[in-house]
């Protein structure tokens, strides 16, 4: 079984900005913590720092940008997951501890039961 790839997120330095390398190129991600709503969002930029999509909310076990089509989105799916199965939400206490942003290229067959 292929090993999962994860995007490391520094939750102590919000907004947090980083570049990730995916199969179809580099992308810049800016993670934000919404203190009032108590949730994280991510903004997606291309390699030249042109905004592709802003304000996508991170929701546990829900792929980013679901239901939205844009040819500039990464080919791989990014999805916050908790392999332990004990979390019910994403928050500062569990992001990058038990909840991780997984890069899913679809090669492990996890969508089939």
N, C-alpha and C positions, 0 to 999 in steps of 0.2 A: 504494500500500500504506500503511495507517495506521502512524503512528509508535508504537513501543512506549513504554509508561509504566513507570517503575521506582520502587521504594521505596528511597530513600537510607537506608543503615544506617551509623551511626557506630560502627565496630568498636573504636575506642579508648576508648569509654566504656560498657562493659558493666556492669550491665544497661543497655540503651538503650531509651528509651521515646519513642514519637512517635504523633501522630495522622495518619491518612491519610483523604483524601476519596475515596470511591468513588461509583459511580452511585447506589447505594441508601443513601448516608449516610456519616457519619463513623465510623471505627473507631480504637481505640487499640491499638497493638502494643507489646509489651515483648519485646525480644530479649535473650537470655542466652547466654553462652558456658559450656559445661560443660568445665572444664579436665581432669577425669579422663577423660571419654569422648571429648574432643576434637571436640565438635560444637556447633552452635548450635541453640537452640530459640526458639520464639516463642509468646507468650501473646496471645490475642485478647480484647479488651474492646469493649463497645458504647460509644456516645458518652457515656453516663452513667457509664462506667467499671465497669460490671457485667461480671464475668468470663463469657466465652462458652466458651472452651476454653484449657487451659493445657498447656504442655510439648510443642507440636508440633515435631518435629525437622525442620530444614531439610535436605533431601536434593536433590542435584543433579538437575535435570530431572524432579522429582517434585512434583506440585502439593500444596499444603498441604491438610490435612484430607481427603485422598483416602480414599474408602471410609467416610467418616463423614457422616451427614446431620444437619444442624441448621438449622432455618429461620432462625436468627439469623446464620448465616454470610454473608459478603459474596456478592453475585451473581457478581462477577468471580472468576476463578481467580488465585491468587497462586502463582507458581512460580519457584524459583531456577534461572536458566539461565546457560549460558556459550556465547555466540554464536560464540566462537572455536573451540569444540570441543576444546580442549586440556586442560581440567581434568577430574579424575576424582572430586573430593571438594570440599567447602566447608570452608575454613579461614581463619584470620585473615590470611594472606598473599594470598588471592584474593577474599574477599568484598568487594564494591564496587570491585574492581579489574578482574577478568575475569569474576567471577560476580556477577550482579545479580538482585534479587528483582523479577520482572516482573509487572505487572498485566495479565492477559490477559482481555479481554472477549469473546474468541472471534470478533472481527470480521475477523481477517486470514486466516482459513481455513488456519492452520498445521497443523491436525489432519488435513487431507486430503492424501494423497500421490498 
